[in-house]
């Protein structure tokens, strides 16, 4: 079990010209349900999680802002690995997002990707982290050039392949339905876990994307079918509304339920860190949970509540 939390400053808050302290608050600790809250729930349930941290805001704010993000994670005993949104390169503080780099890593060639990844690794290490061994691209925007660049930089794991976002921006040369870890171009690809929400239509295992019932069914399916690995995605800001001003009760309930389910299943689905270098069976033909109309309908009803009520909470 790889329980992962993409952790980053949200570009929308930069574009809104919020003061840096407010950008950090709304991105990392929004409404009391941010990273600190998630760290507490993980500790209460004895779970390991990987926080994929984006150090790219150091390009305009300095490494101090990254250090403030990673220190509580490391103090809680969880791991930090590398995340990257390239648009921060070329940005400028206070300009409302007028200047920026490309938004998707795949829009850069191999050499430019490798240079950017090397700079991001340096910033993460300068912020107090161990040299990363795993990576996830922002927006899952990775291609085979990304993998080649990561391998050249000594990264052992990538978790950017997301079949629900394939072939763009998640553009690895792997089948969309690939969910089992696989050796790929010199490293191990750990795809994001998927379910079928309808025959032939895939949905990724993310807190804001699946209901509790779908998550439970996906975990039981993985255990029953002896999947090689399960990779779950969340974000540091995901338990709050998009503005970062109030908790999203639906998402909070989902995260709490997920932690409880993982704790109950720790004997068959133990959470792990990439730095543990867990022994994984590579190349299995694991398949996503098949579609179920009732589960999907229930989640769509819940999503309506989340989008129209929880998202607009004061």
ZADO-1210 file (C-alpha; in nm, 4 decimals, padded with zeros to 6 digits):
<atoms>
<atom x="00.0000" y="00.0000" z="00.0000" code="UNK" pos="1"/>
<atom x="00.1375" y="00.3356" z="-00.1069" code="UNK" pos="2"/>
<atom x="-00.0727" y="00.6074" z="00.0573" code="UNK" pos="3"/>
<atom x="00.0495" y="00.9262" z="-00.1098" code="UNK" pos="4"/>
<atom x="-00.0198" y="01.2949" z="-00.0467" code="UNK" pos="5"/>
<atom x="00.0790" y="01.5465" z="-00.3146" code="UNK" pos="6"/>
<atom x="00.1820" y="01.8546" z="-00.1175" code="UNK" pos="7"/>
<atom x="00.2264" y="02.1893" z="-00.2888" code="UNK" pos="8"/>
<atom x="00.1522" y="02.5602" z="-00.2941" code="UNK" pos="9"/>
<atom x="-00.1605" y="02.6059" z="-00.5026" code="UNK" pos="10"/>
<atom x="-00.1115" y="02.8185" z="-00.8112" code="UNK" pos="11"/>
<atom x="-00.4599" y="02.9704" z="-00.7777" code="UNK" pos="12"/>
<atom x="-00.3600" y="03.1387" z="-00.4513" code="UNK" pos="13"/>
<atom x="-00.0498" y="03.2833" z="-00.6182" code="UNK" pos="14"/>
<atom x="-00.2689" y="03.4116" z="-00.9010" code="UNK" pos="15"/>
<atom x="-00.5018" y="03.5714" z="-00.6443" code="UNK" pos="16"/>
<atom x="-00.2012" y="03.7733" z="-00.5176" code="UNK" pos="17"/>
<atom x="-00.2464" y="03.6455" z="-00.1626" code="UNK" pos="18"/>
<atom x="00.0414" y="03.7156" z="00.0775" code="UNK" pos="19"/>
<atom x="00.2860" y="03.4253" z="00.0936" code="UNK" pos="20"/>
<atom x="00.1815" y="03.3324" z="00.4479" code="UNK" pos="21"/>
<atom x="-00.1793" y="03.3080" z="00.3316" code="UNK" pos="22"/>
<atom x="-00.0804" y="03.1011" z="00.0279" code="UNK" pos="23"/>
<atom x="00.0960" y="02.8566" z="00.2579" code="UNK" pos="24"/>
<atom x="-00.1924" y="02.8491" z="00.5037" code="UNK" pos="25"/>
<atom x="-00.4569" y="02.7804" z="00.2386" code="UNK" pos="26"/>
<atom x="-00.2426" y="02.5255" z="00.0548" code="UNK" pos="27"/>
<atom x="-00.0790" y="02.3353" z="00.3402" code="UNK" pos="28"/>
<atom x="-00.2999" y="02.3934" z="00.6473" code="UNK" pos="29"/>
<atom x="-00.6393" y="02.4998" z="00.5121" code="UNK" pos="30"/>
<atom x="-00.9236" y="02.5271" z="00.7637" code="UNK" pos="31"/>
<atom x="-00.7525" y="02.2988" z="01.0149" code="UNK" pos="32"/>
<atom x="-00.7758" y="01.9922" z="00.7874" code="UNK" pos="33"/>
<atom x="-00.4454" y="02.0166" z="00.6046" code="UNK" pos="34"/>
<atom x="-00.1171" y="01.8323" z="00.6417" code="UNK" pos="35"/>
<atom x="-00.1047" y="01.8539" z="01.0236" code="UNK" pos="36"/>
<atom x="-00.4530" y="01.7048" z="01.0502" code="UNK" pos="37"/>
<atom x="-00.3646" y="01.4254" z="00.8090" code="UNK" pos="38"/>
<atom x="-00.0430" y="01.3531" z="00.9974" code="UNK" pos="39"/>
<atom x="-00.2433" y="01.3171" z="01.3197" code="UNK" pos="40"/>
<atom x="-00.4899" y="01.0748" z="01.1622" code="UNK" pos="41"/>
<atom x="-00.2086" y="00.8698" z="01.0123" code="UNK" pos="42"/>
<atom x="-00.0361" y="00.8485" z="01.3502" code="UNK" pos="43"/>
<atom x="-00.3585" y="00.7519" z="01.5277" code="UNK" pos="44"/>
<atom x="-00.4009" y="00.4589" z="01.2900" code="UNK" pos="45"/>
<atom x="-00.0330" y="00.3620" z="01.2719" code="UNK" pos="46"/>
<atom x="-00.0055" y="00.4199" z="00.8958" code="UNK" pos="47"/>
<atom x="00.2846" y="00.5126" z="00.6721" code="UNK" pos="48"/>
<atom x="00.2354" y="00.7753" z="00.4021" code="UNK" pos="49"/>
<atom x="00.4501" y="00.9360" z="00.1358" code="UNK" pos="50"/>
<atom x="00.4234" y="01.3129" z="00.1004" code="UNK" pos="51"/>
<atom x="00.5249" y="01.4093" z="-00.2526" code="UNK" pos="52"/>
<atom x="00.6402" y="01.7687" z="-00.1949" code="UNK" pos="53"/>
<atom x="00.6812" y="02.0245" z="-00.4742" code="UNK" pos="54"/>
<atom x="00.9886" y="02.2426" z="-00.4025" code="UNK" pos="55"/>
<atom x="00.9439" y="02.4606" z="-00.7113" code="UNK" pos="56"/>
<atom x="00.8011" y="02.7659" z="-00.5272" code="UNK" pos="57"/>
<atom x="01.1595" y="02.8097" z="-00.4042" code="UNK" pos="58"/>
<atom x="01.2221" y="02.9624" z="-00.7466" code="UNK" pos="59"/>
<atom x="01.0460" y="03.2805" z="-00.6343" code="UNK" pos="60"/>
<atom x="01.0165" y="03.2505" z="-00.2553" code="UNK" pos="61"/>
<atom x="01.3405" y="03.0789" z="-00.1573" code="UNK" pos="62"/>
<atom x="01.4021" y="02.7399" z="00.0026" code="UNK" pos="63"/>
<atom x="01.2659" y="02.8579" z="00.3375" code="UNK" pos="64"/>
<atom x="00.9081" y="02.8101" z="00.2203" code="UNK" pos="65"/>
<atom x="00.9863" y="02.4476" z="00.1270" code="UNK" pos="66"/>
<atom x="01.1621" y="02.3878" z="00.4590" code="UNK" pos="67"/>
<atom x="00.8522" y="02.5073" z="00.6462" code="UNK" pos="68"/>
<atom x="00.6440" y="02.2517" z="00.4570" code="UNK" pos="69"/>
<atom x="00.8709" y="01.9490" z="00.4987" code="UNK" pos="70"/>
<atom x="00.9795" y="01.9956" z="00.8607" code="UNK" pos="71"/>
<atom x="00.6446" y="01.8925" z="01.0195" code="UNK" pos="72"/>
<atom x="00.6205" y="01.5925" z="00.7875" code="UNK" pos="73"/>
<atom x="00.9665" y="01.4706" z="00.8782" code="UNK" pos="74"/>
<atom x="00.9082" y="01.5433" z="01.2474" code="UNK" pos="75"/>
<atom x="00.5998" y="01.3195" z="01.2312" code="UNK" pos="76"/>
<atom x="00.8164" y="01.0355" z="01.0981" code="UNK" pos="77"/>
<atom x="00.6645" y="01.0253" z="00.7500" code="UNK" pos="78"/>
<atom x="00.8627" y="01.0333" z="00.4272" code="UNK" pos="79"/>
<atom x="00.9061" y="01.3119" z="00.1734" code="UNK" pos="80"/>
<atom x="00.9580" y="01.2383" z="-00.1951" code="UNK" pos="81"/>
<atom x="00.9688" y="01.4613" z="-00.5028" code="UNK" pos="82"/>
<atom x="00.6748" y="01.6293" z="-00.6759" code="UNK" pos="83"/>
<atom x="00.7081" y="01.8977" z="-00.9425" code="UNK" pos="84"/>
<atom x="00.4925" y="02.1618" z="-01.1082" code="UNK" pos="85"/>
<atom x="00.7203" y="02.3382" z="-01.3606" code="UNK" pos="86"/>
<atom x="00.5138" y="02.6561" z="-01.3984" code="UNK" pos="87"/>
<atom x="00.6878" y="02.8114" z="-01.0952" code="UNK" pos="88"/>
<atom x="01.0054" y="02.8521" z="-01.2999" code="UNK" pos="89"/>
<atom x="00.9845" y="03.1966" z="-01.4539" code="UNK" pos="90"/>
<atom x="00.7097" y="03.3112" z="-01.2167" code="UNK" pos="91"/>
<atom x="00.7357" y="03.6273" z="-01.0093" code="UNK" pos="92"/>
<atom x="00.5976" y="03.7023" z="-00.6643" code="UNK" pos="93"/>
<atom x="00.2972" y="03.9322" z="-00.6623" code="UNK" pos="94"/>
<atom x="00.2329" y="03.9443" z="-01.0371" code="UNK" pos="95"/>
<atom x="-00.0902" y="03.7436" z="-01.0249" code="UNK" pos="96"/>
<atom x="00.0505" y="03.4626" z="-01.2353" code="UNK" pos="97"/>
<atom x="00.1260" y="03.6736" z="-01.5411" code="UNK" pos="98"/>
<atom x="00.4690" y="03.5146" z="-01.5780" code="UNK" pos="99"/>
<atom x="00.5199" y="03.1416" z="-01.5551" code="UNK" pos="100"/>
<atom x="00.6897" y="02.8425" z="-01.7077" code="UNK" pos="101"/>
<atom x="00.5161" y="02.5587" z="-01.8895" code="UNK" pos="102"/>
<atom x="00.2387" y="02.4002" z="-01.6875" code="UNK" pos="103"/>
<atom x="00.3079" y="02.0400" z="-01.7867" code="UNK" pos="104"/>
<atom x="00.6463" y="01.8723" z="-01.7575" code="UNK" pos="105"/>
<atom x="00.5782" y="01.6792" z="-02.0809" code="UNK" pos="106"/>
<atom x="00.5911" y="02.0090" z="-02.2733" code="UNK" pos="107"/>
<atom x="00.9685" y="02.0150" z="-02.2155" code="UNK" pos="108"/>
<atom x="01.2274" y="01.8043" z="-02.3959" code="UNK" pos="109"/>
<atom x="01.4382" y="01.5440" z="-02.2186" code="UNK" pos="110"/>
<atom x="01.7309" y="01.7759" z="-02.1420" code="UNK" pos="111"/>
<atom x="01.5087" y="02.0506" z="-02.0031" code="UNK" pos="112"/>
<atom x="01.3165" y="01.8031" z="-01.7898" code="UNK" pos="113"/>
<atom x="01.6362" y="01.6601" z="-01.6449" code="UNK" pos="114"/>
<atom x="01.7758" y="02.0042" z="-01.5625" code="UNK" pos="115"/>
<atom x="01.4530" y="02.1015" z="-01.3874" code="UNK" pos="116"/>
<atom x="01.4374" y="01.7734" z="-01.1945" code="UNK" pos="117"/>
<atom x="01.7993" y="01.8132" z="-01.0832" code="UNK" pos="118"/>
<atom x="01.7256" y="02.1649" z="-00.9524" code="UNK" pos="119"/>
<atom x="01.4154" y="02.0399" z="-00.7697" code="UNK" pos="120"/>
<atom x="01.6139" y="01.7593" z="-00.6054" code="UNK" pos="121"/>
<atom x="01.8744" y="02.0092" z="-00.4874" code="UNK" pos="122"/>
<atom x="01.6077" y="02.2361" z="-00.3354" code="UNK" pos="123"/>
<atom x="01.4396" y="01.9452" z="-00.1570" code="UNK" pos="124"/>
<atom x="01.7704" y="01.8317" z="-00.0081" code="UNK" pos="125"/>
<atom x="01.8580" y="02.1908" z="00.0892" code="UNK" pos="126"/>
<atom x="01.5225" y="02.2071" z="00.2686" code="UNK" pos="127"/>
<atom x="01.6335" y="01.9220" z="00.4952" code="UNK" pos="128"/>
<atom x="01.5146" y="01.6057" z="00.3178" code="UNK" pos="129"/>
<atom x="01.7034" y="01.2932" z="00.2259" code="UNK" pos="130"/>
<atom x="01.7782" y="01.2689" z="-00.1432" code="UNK" pos="131"/>
<atom x="01.4508" y="01.1477" z="-00.2971" code="UNK" pos="132"/>
<atom x="01.4146" y="00.7991" z="-00.4420" code="UNK" pos="133"/>
<atom x="01.0611" y="00.8455" z="-00.5815" code="UNK" pos="134"/>
<atom x="00.8816" y="01.1006" z="-00.7986" code="UNK" pos="135"/>
<atom x="00.5349" y="01.1990" z="-00.9134" code="UNK" pos="136"/>
<atom x="00.4831" y="01.4643" z="-01.1791" code="UNK" pos="137"/>
<atom x="00.2354" y="01.7423" z="-01.1148" code="UNK" pos="138"/>
<atom x="-00.0893" y="01.6643" z="-01.2995" code="UNK" pos="139"/>
<atom x="00.0639" y="01.3170" z="-01.3639" code="UNK" pos="140"/>
<atom x="00.2355" y="01.4861" z="-01.6614" code="UNK" pos="141"/>
<atom x="00.5202" y="01.2493" z="-01.7365" code="UNK" pos="142"/>
<atom x="00.6391" y="01.0711" z="-02.0484" code="UNK" pos="143"/>
<atom x="00.9249" y="00.8383" z="-02.1310" code="UNK" pos="144"/>
<atom x="01.1648" y="01.1336" z="-02.1486" code="UNK" pos="145"/>
<atom x="01.0726" y="01.2002" z="-01.7846" code="UNK" pos="146"/>
<atom x="01.1509" y="00.8409" z="-01.6895" code="UNK" pos="147"/>
<atom x="01.4856" y="00.8516" z="-01.8703" code="UNK" pos="148"/>
<atom x="01.5733" y="01.1767" z="-01.6907" code="UNK" pos="149"/>
<atom x="01.4727" y="01.0334" z="-01.3523" code="UNK" pos="150"/>
<atom x="01.6790" y="00.7190" z="-01.4086" code="UNK" pos="151"/>
<atom x="01.9809" y="00.9304" z="-01.5024" code="UNK" pos="152"/>
<atom x="01.9390" y="01.1225" z="-01.1760" code="UNK" pos="153"/>
<atom x="01.9260" y="00.8048" z="-00.9651" code="UNK" pos="154"/>
<atom x="01.5519" y="00.8039" z="-00.8891" code="UNK" pos="155"/>
<atom x="01.4290" y="00.4473" z="-00.8384" code="UNK" pos="156"/>
<atom x="01.0470" y="00.4854" z="-00.8453" code="UNK" pos="157"/>
<atom x="00.7981" y="00.6886" z="-01.0425" code="UNK" pos="158"/>
<atom x="00.4252" y="00.7132" z="-00.9657" code="UNK" pos="159"/>
<atom x="00.3029" y="00.9348" z="-01.2501" code="UNK" pos="160"/>
<atom x="00.1207" y="00.6784" z="-01.4654" code="UNK" pos="161"/>
<atom x="-00.2514" y="00.7429" z="-01.4344" code="UNK" pos="162"/>
<atom x="-00.4644" y="00.5615" z="-01.6895" code="UNK" pos="163"/>
<atom x="-00.7584" y="00.7953" z="-01.6308" code="UNK" pos="164"/>
<atom x="-00.5395" y="01.0830" z="-01.7576" code="UNK" pos="165"/>
<atom x="-00.3809" y="00.8867" z="-02.0447" code="UNK" pos="166"/>
<atom x="-00.2495" y="00.9691" z="-02.3047" code="UNK" pos="167"/>
<atom x="-00.2260" y="01.3343" z="-02.1971" code="UNK" pos="168"/>
<atom x="-00.0899" y="01.4640" z="-01.9762" code="UNK" pos="169"/>
<atom x="-00.0004" y="01.1217" z="-01.8317" code="UNK" pos="170"/>
<atom x="00.1896" y="01.0038" z="-02.1354" code="UNK" pos="171"/>
<atom x="00.4046" y="00.7048" z="-02.0447" code="UNK" pos="172"/>
<atom x="00.4223" y="00.4253" z="-02.3012" code="UNK" pos="173"/>
<atom x="00.2227" y="00.1921" z="-02.0774" code="UNK" pos="174"/>
<atom x="-00.1343" y="00.0671" z="-02.1238" code="UNK" pos="175"/>
<atom x="-00.3986" y="00.2878" z="-01.9583" code="UNK" pos="176"/>
<atom x="-00.5217" y="-00.0081" z="-01.7529" code="UNK" pos="177"/>
<atom x="-00.1783" y="-00.0834" z="-01.6093" code="UNK" pos="178"/>
<atom x="-00.2071" y="-00.0634" z="-01.2294" code="UNK" pos="179"/>
<atom x="00.0564" y="-00.3141" z="-01.1150" code="UNK" pos="180"/>
<atom x="00.4149" y="-00.1955" z="-01.0575" code="UNK" pos="181"/>
<atom x="00.6393" y="-00.2671" z="-01.3533" code="UNK" pos="182"/>
<atom x="01.0035" y="-00.2237" z="-01.4509" code="UNK" pos="183"/>
<atom x="01.0095" y="00.0586" z="-01.7054" code="UNK" pos="184"/>
<atom x="01.3164" y="00.2146" z="-01.8682" code="UNK" pos="185"/>
<atom x="01.5485" y="00.1673" z="-01.5731" code="UNK" pos="186"/>
<atom x="01.3205" y="00.2274" z="-01.2763" code="UNK" pos="187"/>
<atom x="01.0041" y="00.0888" z="-01.1175" code="UNK" pos="188"/>
<atom x="00.6778" y="00.2497" z="-01.2237" code="UNK" pos="189"/>
<atom x="00.4119" y="00.2374" z="-00.9492" code="UNK" pos="190"/>
<atom x="00.0927" y="00.3431" z="-01.1289" code="UNK" pos="191"/>
<atom x="-00.1956" y="00.5130" z="-00.9541" code="UNK" pos="192"/>
<atom x="-00.4640" y="00.2546" z="-00.8777" code="UNK" pos="193"/>
<atom x="-00.7782" y="00.2703" z="-01.0905" code="UNK" pos="194"/>
<atom x="-01.1315" y="00.1423" z="-01.0798" code="UNK" pos="195"/>
<atom x="-01.3845" y="00.1175" z="-01.3599" code="UNK" pos="196"/>
<atom x="-01.6672" y="00.3645" z="-01.3023" code="UNK" pos="197"/>
<atom x="-01.8387" y="00.2344" z="-01.6169" code="UNK" pos="198"/>
<atom x="-01.7314" y="-00.0343" z="-01.8638" code="UNK" pos="199"/>
<atom x="-01.4224" y="00.0988" z="-02.0401" code="UNK" pos="200"/>
<atom x="-01.4118" y="00.4218" z="-01.8343" code="UNK" pos="201"/>
<atom x="-01.1432" y="00.4478" z="-01.5656" code="UNK" pos="202"/>
<atom x="-01.1338" y="00.6579" z="-01.2470" code="UNK" pos="203"/>
<atom x="-00.8264" y="00.6950" z="-01.0274" code="UNK" pos="204"/>
<atom x="-00.8122" y="00.6141" z="-00.6559" code="UNK" pos="205"/>
<atom x="-00.8102" y="00.9641" z="-00.5076" code="UNK" pos="206"/>
<atom x="-00.9870" y="01.0900" z="-00.1965" code="UNK" pos="207"/>
<atom x="-01.1892" y="01.3483" z="-00.3868" code="UNK" pos="208"/>
<atom x="-01.2675" y="01.1038" z="-00.6689" code="UNK" pos="209"/>
<atom x="-01.4034" y="00.7910" z="-00.4960" code="UNK" pos="210"/>
<atom x="-01.6703" y="00.7333" z="-00.2332" code="UNK" pos="211"/>
<atom x="-01.6035" y="00.5346" z="00.0820" code="UNK" pos="212"/>
<atom x="-01.7927" y="00.2436" z="-00.0707" code="UNK" pos="213"/>
<atom x="-01.5789" y="00.2518" z="-00.3855" code="UNK" pos="214"/>
<atom x="-01.2593" y="00.2726" z="-00.1805" code="UNK" pos="215"/>
<atom x="-01.3659" y="-00.0221" z="00.0337" code="UNK" pos="216"/>
<atom x="-01.4553" y="-00.2279" z="-00.2730" code="UNK" pos="217"/>
<atom x="-01.1237" y="-00.1397" z="-00.4415" code="UNK" pos="218"/>
<atom x="-00.9214" y="-00.2418" z="-00.1355" code="UNK" pos="219"/>
<atom x="-01.1121" y="-00.5678" z="-00.0964" code="UNK" pos="220"/>
<atom x="-01.0693" y="-00.6377" z="-00.4685" code="UNK" pos="221"/>
<atom x="-00.6925" y="-00.5797" z="-00.4423" code="UNK" pos="222"/>
<atom x="-00.6659" y="-00.8108" z="-00.1413" code="UNK" pos="223"/>
<atom x="-00.8879" y="-01.0789" z="-00.2934" code="UNK" pos="224"/>
<atom x="-00.7044" y="-01.0753" z="-00.6273" code="UNK" pos="225"/>
<atom x="-00.3598" y="-01.0564" z="-00.4609" code="UNK" pos="226"/>
<atom x="-00.2560" y="-00.7349" z="-00.6337" code="UNK" pos="227"/>
<atom x="00.1114" y="-00.6504" z="-00.6241" code="UNK" pos="228"/>
<atom x="00.0501" y="-00.2968" z="-00.4929" code="UNK" pos="229"/>
<atom x="-00.2151" y="-00.0309" z="-00.4423" code="UNK" pos="230"/>
<atom x="-00.1367" y="00.3390" z="-00.4861" code="UNK" pos="231"/>
<atom x="-00.3766" y="00.5976" z="-00.3431" code="UNK" pos="232"/>
<atom x="-00.3596" y="00.9735" z="-00.4040" code="UNK" pos="233"/>
<atom x="-00.4569" y="01.2638" z="-00.1825" code="UNK" pos="234"/>
<atom x="-00.3419" y="01.6244" z="-00.1549" code="UNK" pos="235"/>
<atom x="-00.2410" y="01.8373" z="00.1399" code="UNK" pos="236"/>
<atom x="-00.5306" y="02.0722" z="00.0638" code="UNK" pos="237"/>
<atom x="-00.7854" y="01.8106" z="-00.0437" code="UNK" pos="238"/>
<atom x="-00.9850" y="01.7918" z="00.2798" code="UNK" pos="239"/>
<atom x="-01.0795" y="02.1601" z="00.2517" code="UNK" pos="240"/>
<atom x="-01.2856" y="02.3459" z="-00.0051" code="UNK" pos="241"/>
<atom x="-01.1096" y="02.4835" z="-00.3116" code="UNK" pos="242"/>
<atom x="-01.0704" y="02.8253" z="-00.1546" code="UNK" pos="243"/>
<atom x="-00.8982" y="02.6713" z="00.1480" code="UNK" pos="244"/>
<atom x="-01.1342" y="02.8508" z="00.3857" code="UNK" pos="245"/>
<atom x="-01.3497" y="02.5669" z="00.5241" code="UNK" pos="246"/>
<atom x="-01.3383" y="02.1918" z="00.5672" code="UNK" pos="247"/>
<atom x="-01.5059" y="01.9750" z="00.3039" code="UNK" pos="248"/>
<atom x="-01.6965" y="01.7367" z="00.5311" code="UNK" pos="249"/>
<atom x="-01.7324" y="01.4744" z="00.2568" code="UNK" pos="250"/>
<atom x="-01.3588" y="01.4567" z="00.1962" code="UNK" pos="251"/>
<atom x="-01.2727" y="01.4605" z="00.5668" code="UNK" pos="252"/>
<atom x="-01.5081" y="01.1679" z="00.6227" code="UNK" pos="253"/>
<atom x="-01.3519" y="00.9804" z="00.3311" code="UNK" pos="254"/>
<atom x="-00.9978" y="01.0274" z="00.4620" code="UNK" pos="255"/>
<atom x="-01.0972" y="00.9200" z="00.8122" code="UNK" pos="256"/>
<atom x="-01.2748" y="00.6128" z="00.6729" code="UNK" pos="257"/>
<atom x="-00.9776" y="00.5273" z="00.4514" code="UNK" pos="258"/>
<atom x="-00.7375" y="00.5403" z="00.7468" code="UNK" pos="259"/>
<atom x="-00.9677" y="00.3097" z="00.9442" code="UNK" pos="260"/>
<atom x="-00.9980" y="00.0663" z="00.6528" code="UNK" pos="261"/>
<atom x="-00.6232" y="00.0529" z="00.6020" code="UNK" pos="262"/>
<atom x="-00.5680" y="-00.0049" z="00.9731" code="UNK" pos="263"/>
<atom x="-00.8174" y="-00.2921" z="00.9650" code="UNK" pos="264"/>
<atom x="-00.6436" y="-00.4462" z="00.6626" code="UNK" pos="265"/>
<atom x="-00.2836" y="-00.3890" z="00.7695" code="UNK" pos="266"/>
<atom x="-00.2106" y="-00.7651" z="00.7719" code="UNK" pos="267"/>
<atom x="-00.2890" y="-00.8016" z="00.4008" code="UNK" pos="268"/>
<atom x="-00.2442" y="-00.4424" z="00.2757" code="UNK" pos="269"/>
<atom x="00.0342" y="-00.2916" z="00.4871" code="UNK" pos="270"/>
<atom x="00.1264" y="00.0690" z="00.4136" code="UNK" pos="271"/>
<atom x="00.4872" y="00.1287" z="00.3201" code="UNK" pos="272"/>
<atom x="00.7350" y="00.3967" z="00.2157" code="UNK" pos="273"/>
<atom x="00.9332" y="00.4068" z="-00.1069" code="UNK" pos="274"/>
<atom x="01.2487" y="00.4478" z="00.1003" code="UNK" pos="275"/>
<atom x="01.1761" y="00.1034" z="00.2465" code="UNK" pos="276"/>
<atom x="01.2343" y="-00.0352" z="-00.1037" code="UNK" pos="277"/>
<atom x="00.9627" y="-00.2976" z="-00.0537" code="UNK" pos="278"/>
<atom x="00.9880" y="-00.6242" z="-00.2420" code="UNK" pos="279"/>
<atom x="00.7263" y="-00.6022" z="-00.5163" code="UNK" pos="280"/>
<atom x="00.6153" y="-00.8533" z="-00.7763" code="UNK" pos="281"/>
<atom x="00.6704" y="-00.6630" z="-01.0986" code="UNK" pos="282"/>
<atom x="00.4685" y="-00.6987" z="-01.4155" code="UNK" pos="283"/>
<atom x="00.1592" y="-00.8719" z="-01.2793" code="UNK" pos="284"/>
<atom x="-00.1570" y="-00.8472" z="-01.4883" code="UNK" pos="285"/>
<atom x="-00.3612" y="-00.6839" z="-01.2101" code="UNK" pos="286"/>
<atom x="-00.6912" y="-00.5394" z="-01.3276" code="UNK" pos="287"/>
<atom x="-00.8982" y="-00.2511" z="-01.1901" code="UNK" pos="288"/>
<atom x="-01.2118" y="-00.3159" z="-00.9864" code="UNK" pos="289"/>
<atom x="-01.4940" y="-00.3792" z="-01.2372" code="UNK" pos="290"/>
<atom x="-01.7743" y="-00.1264" z="-01.2698" code="UNK" pos="291"/>
<atom x="-02.0836" y="-00.1435" z="-01.0529" code="UNK" pos="292"/>
<atom x="-02.3728" y="00.0862" z="-01.1452" code="UNK" pos="293"/>
<atom x="-02.5065" y="00.1171" z="-00.7914" code="UNK" pos="294"/>
<atom x="-02.1671" y="00.2117" z="-00.6434" code="UNK" pos="295"/>
<atom x="-02.1136" y="00.4674" z="-00.9178" code="UNK" pos="296"/>
<atom x="-02.4611" y="00.6181" z="-00.8755" code="UNK" pos="297"/>
<atom x="-02.4128" y="00.6554" z="-00.5012" code="UNK" pos="298"/>
<atom x="-02.0805" y="00.8291" z="-00.5513" code="UNK" pos="299"/>
<atom x="-02.2241" y="01.0679" z="-00.8092" code="UNK" pos="300"/>
<atom x="-02.4955" y="01.1670" z="-00.5652" code="UNK" pos="301"/>
<atom x="-02.2326" y="01.2212" z="-00.2964" code="UNK" pos="302"/>
<atom x="-02.0212" y="01.4256" z="-00.5395" code="UNK" pos="303"/>
<atom x="-02.3162" y="01.6556" z="-00.6024" code="UNK" pos="304"/>
<atom x="-02.3423" y="01.7194" z="-00.2296" code="UNK" pos="305"/>
<atom x="-01.9666" y="01.7741" z="-00.2067" code="UNK" pos="306"/>
<atom x="-01.9595" y="02.0161" z="-00.4998" code="UNK" pos="307"/>
<atom x="-02.2701" y="02.2164" z="-00.4154" code="UNK" pos="308"/>
<atom x="-02.2800" y="02.2107" z="-00.0355" code="UNK" pos="309"/>
<atom x="-01.9434" y="02.1138" z="00.1176" code="UNK" pos="310"/>
<atom x="-01.7489" y="02.3243" z="-00.1342" code="UNK" pos="311"/>
<atom x="-01.9539" y="02.6322" z="-00.0472" code="UNK" pos="312"/>
<atom x="-01.9368" y="02.5988" z="00.3306" code="UNK" pos="313"/>
<atom x="-01.8518" y="02.9272" z="00.5007" code="UNK" pos="314"/>
</atoms>
